[in-house]
Every structure is written in structure tokens, then in C-alpha cells.
Amino acid sequence: MRSDRTASFETDWDHLKPEHRREFREVVRANFVPACDAWATAQAAREHYVWPKSLGVSAIVNGGDIMEMTWSFASPERRATFHLAREDGNWVCVWRRIGDHGVFRIP
């Protein structure tokens, strides 16, 4: 699954510590991308999909199609918001915000 980033995500990214950037990349490569692929397969088959608990993925209340992933439960928790969209017949993960619980103010 291809990914894209909003300007807000890029700004948030610039404020992350290098070790938090590294952790995020590792979680995305090892766990999130395979989970997104499984989600897309379930969507194609019109089946319900349950995200792995280790990713802490859930819909944001009143957020439309915006979801969140808690990619580290260590204090402070580190979270990212995203939505999944169709582009040219393919699914794309659009990363919206990244940081701590504050990303929910404007997800």
C-alpha cells in the first residue's frame, strides 16, 4: 500500500525526536503495512477486519474516516492519525498527524 503525508504530518515529523522517527518507521514497516494489506484484502472481499491490538488502531470519534494508531505505549504515548483512500483504483494511507495525544485537537 502506498502512503502519502499531509503538510501537518510533515510539520509534526520535523518536531519528533530522531529515535521516535526510527520507532515509527520500524512499526510501519514491520506491522502497519502488513495490517493495511490485510485490511485491503478484507475490503475487497467485503469482510470485516480487526486491526492487530498491538497497533492500537481505532476510529476517531466524530472524525469521519480518520483513524488513529498508537505506535508506542511508552510515556508519553506516541500516536499518528491517518485515513485510507482510493486513488487510481489503489488504496493509499494518508498520514495526517503524528506526535502525542495533542494530535487529536486537529486530527
C-alpha positions in Angstrom: 0.0 0.0 0.0 1.3 3.4 -1.0 1.4 6.2 1.6 1.2 10.0 1.5 1.7 12.7 4.1 -0.2 15.9 4.8 1.7 19.2 5.4 0.6 18.9 9.1 2.2 15.5 9.3 5.4 16.9 7.8 5.5 19.7 10.4 4.8 17.3 13.2 7.5 14.9 11.9 10.1 17.7 11.9 9.4 18.1 15.7 9.8 14.4 16.6 13.0 13.1 18.2 15.2 11.0 15.9 14.6 7.9 18.0 10.8 8.4 17.7 11.1 8.7 13.9 13.0 5.5 13.9 10.5 3.7 16.1 7.6 4.9 13.8 9.3 3.7 10.7 10.0 0.3 12.2 6.4 -0.2 13.4 5.0 0.9 10.0 7.3 -1.4 8.0 7.0 -4.4 10.3 3.4 -4.2 11.4 1.3 -1.5 9.9 1.9 -2.1 6.2 1.1 -5.9 6.5 -2.0 -5.0 8.5 -3.1 -2.5 5.8 -2.6 -5.1 3.1 -4.8 -7.5 5.1 -7.4 -4.7 5.6 -7.4 -4.0 1.8 -7.9 -7.8 1.1 -10.8 -7.8 3.6 -12.3 -4.8 1.9 -12.1 -6.4 -1.5 -13.9 -9.5 -0.1 -16.4 -7.3 1.8 -15.3 -8.9 5.0 -14.9 -7.3 8.5 -11.3 -6.7 9.5 -10.0 -6.4 13.0 -6.7 -4.5 13.3 -3.9 -6.1 15.4 -4.2 -4.9 19.0 -0.5 -4.1 19.1 -1.2 -1.2 16.7 -3.9 0.4 18.8 -5.8 1.3 15.6 -9.3 2.8 16.2 -11.6 5.3 14.5 -11.6 8.8 15.9 -15.0 9.7 17.3 -16.7 12.2 15.0 -13.7 12.1 12.8 -15.3 10.7 9.7 -12.9 8.3 8.1 -9.9 9.5 10.2 -8.3 6.8 12.3 -5.5 6.7 14.9 -2.7 4.4 15.6 -0.8 4.3 18.9 2.6 3.3 17.7 4.2 3.4 21.2 2.5 3.0 24.5 5.6 4.2 26.4 5.2 7.5 28.2 4.5 9.8 26.5 2.3 7.8 24.2 3.1 8.4 20.5 0.2 8.4 18.1 -0.4 9.1 14.4 -3.7 9.8 12.6 -4.4 8.6 9.1 -7.1 7.8 6.6 -7.3 5.3 3.9 -8.4 6.5 0.5 -8.8 5.1 -3.0 -6.5 6.7 -5.7 -6.4 5.3 -9.2 -8.1 2.1 -8.0 -5.4 1.5 -5.3 -5.6 2.1 -1.6 -3.4 4.9 -0.2 -2.7 5.5 3.5 -2.6 9.3 4.1 -0.7 10.2 7.3 -2.3 13.3 8.8 -0.7 14.0 12.1 2.0 12.4 14.4 3.0 13.1 18.0 1.4 12.7 21.3 -2.3 12.9 22.4 -2.3 16.5 21.1 -2.7 15.3 17.6 -6.4 14.8 18.3 -7.1 18.5 18.6 -6.9 18.8 14.8 -6.6 15.1 13.6 
